[in-house]
Amino acid sequence: RTGRRRQEPPQGGKDRDIVDDIDRFVRVNKLDGRCEKMLRDISPETARGVMGLTGGSRHTFELSGDIRDPSAIVVSRIRKARDEAARAGPP
């Protein structure tokens, strides 16, 4: 881990859980700092979907197979989730 300070959520509970989930996801999949920042900058709901933690998600938490650049896969998931959210419009 680099010397970056982790962005702490304003309160405990579910916000704390997403921070822990992202930490674990980054570590397990050996993601780079740029990808980690992108995960931390999106909404918790979107991040959970990208990480495969929501029901009905088509993604898995641990990337598997012959993956040369896991960060590129996760960045692609994030971009796709953002595009889908933009098409859906505001709730």
C-alpha positions as CSV (number, residue, x, y, z in Angstrom):
1,R,0.0,0.0,0.0
2,T,1.2,3.5,-0.8
3,G,1.2,6.3,1.7
4,R,-2.2,7.6,0.6
5,R,-4.7,8.3,3.4
6,R,-7.9,6.3,3.1
7,Q,-11.0,8.3,2.8
8,E,-13.1,7.6,5.8
9,P,-16.9,7.7,5.7
10,P,-18.7,10.2,7.8
11,Q,-20.5,7.6,9.9
12,G,-20.3,3.9,10.8
13,G,-22.6,1.1,9.8
14,K,-23.2,0.5,6.1
15,D,-20.8,3.3,5.1
16,R,-18.0,1.5,7.0
17,D,-18.9,-1.8,5.4
18,I,-18.4,-0.4,1.9
19,V,-15.0,1.0,2.8
20,D,-14.0,-2.5,4.1
21,D,-15.5,-4.2,1.0
22,I,-13.5,-1.9,-1.3
23,D,-10.3,-2.5,0.7
24,R,-10.8,-6.2,0.4
25,F,-11.8,-6.1,-3.3
26,V,-8.7,-4.0,-4.2
27,R,-6.4,-6.3,-2.2
28,V,-7.8,-9.6,-3.5
29,N,-7.8,-8.5,-7.1
30,K,-4.5,-6.5,-6.9
31,L,-6.0,-3.4,-8.4
32,D,-4.0,-0.2,-9.0
33,G,-4.4,3.1,-7.3
34,R,-6.4,4.7,-10.2
35,C,-8.9,1.9,-10.1
36,E,-9.2,2.0,-6.3
37,K,-9.9,5.8,-6.5
38,M,-12.6,5.3,-9.1
39,L,-14.3,2.7,-6.8
40,R,-14.2,5.0,-3.9
41,D,-15.6,7.9,-5.9
42,I,-18.8,6.1,-7.1
43,S,-21.9,5.6,-5.0
44,P,-21.8,2.7,-2.6
45,E,-24.7,1.0,-4.5
46,T,-22.8,1.2,-7.8
47,A,-19.5,0.0,-6.1
48,R,-21.3,-3.0,-4.7
49,G,-22.6,-3.9,-8.1
50,V,-19.2,-3.5,-9.7
51,M,-17.7,-5.8,-7.0
52,G,-20.5,-8.4,-7.5
53,L,-22.0,-7.9,-4.0
54,T,-25.5,-7.2,-5.0
55,G,-28.2,-9.8,-5.8
56,G,-28.5,-10.3,-9.5
57,S,-25.1,-8.9,-10.2
58,R,-23.5,-10.4,-13.3
59,H,-20.0,-9.8,-11.8
60,T,-18.0,-11.8,-9.3
61,F,-16.1,-10.5,-6.3
62,E,-12.8,-12.3,-7.2
63,L,-11.7,-12.0,-10.8
64,S,-10.8,-15.3,-12.2
65,G,-9.3,-16.8,-15.3
66,D,-6.3,-15.6,-17.3
67,I,-6.5,-11.9,-16.5
68,R,-3.5,-9.8,-17.4
69,D,-4.9,-6.5,-16.2
70,P,-7.5,-6.8,-13.5
71,S,-7.7,-3.0,-13.0
72,A,-8.8,-2.6,-16.7
73,I,-11.6,-5.1,-16.2
74,V,-12.9,-3.2,-13.1
75,V,-12.6,0.2,-14.8
76,S,-14.6,-1.2,-17.6
77,R,-17.3,-2.4,-15.1
78,I,-17.4,1.1,-13.5
79,R,-17.8,2.8,-16.9
80,K,-20.5,0.4,-17.9
81,A,-22.3,1.0,-14.6
82,R,-22.1,4.8,-15.0
83,D,-23.4,4.6,-18.6
84,E,-26.3,2.4,-17.5
85,A,-27.1,4.8,-14.6
86,A,-27.0,7.8,-17.0
87,R,-29.4,6.1,-19.4
88,A,-31.8,5.2,-16.6
89,G,-31.9,8.9,-15.5
90,P,-32.6,10.2,-12.0
91,P,-34.7,8.0,-9.6
